């Protein structure tokens, strides 16, 4: 049977053990939280690198309107989508605020890349359709019933491609406009995070709007040409 002094010693030892255990737990918890942060930063860094590369393509839009460019944009979007899946598989409860900001950022970048790829894809189709319709309008047998029917079909195909282009191009511009908010939320959690700069995004948005307006002007011209009988 323990004496009074023995009881005190046992209690002191137990208390010390609990303190050590608590310190160990909090130390381990802190380490895992830092580990989570490092993983998130790596995912965000790669997504931002891909995003910046995609934005640079907009500066040379004419040379970027090809199948290889679209494929590259699709690959970027798919890789960022994999980052989203990886993020959701982490122990996000360790830093819920950071996790939510990172997910919002990655989702925004992914959707921007998807819409950018779509706008390029449909832009290529519109350019090809315009060229085909212009060539057709210069063809022989103008004003025949068959010629007129085919002209309508050519124009309808072009109008559909242009409609799809406008949807994707407008969505691309809107997402670029919304990007700074996602960037700001994540930067508040990771001030030194390597995020795509707002000025580069704004410049890409302005170019996207200009491209959309130019496409509209060209469509108006082709509509007038197709209306001539």
Buried (B, 14 or more C-beta within 10 A) or exposed (E): EEEEEEEEEEEEEEEEEEEEEEEEEEEEEEEEBEEBBEBBBEBBEBBBEBBBBBBEBBEEBEEBBEEEBBEBBBEBBEBBBEBBEBBEEBEBEBBEEBBBBBBBBBBBBBBBBBBBBBBBBBBBBBBEBBEEBBEBBEEEEEEEEEBEEBBEEBBEBBBBBBEBBBBBBBBBBBBBBBBBEBBEBBBEBBEEBBBBBEEBBBBBBEBBBEBBEEBBEBBEEBBEBBEEE
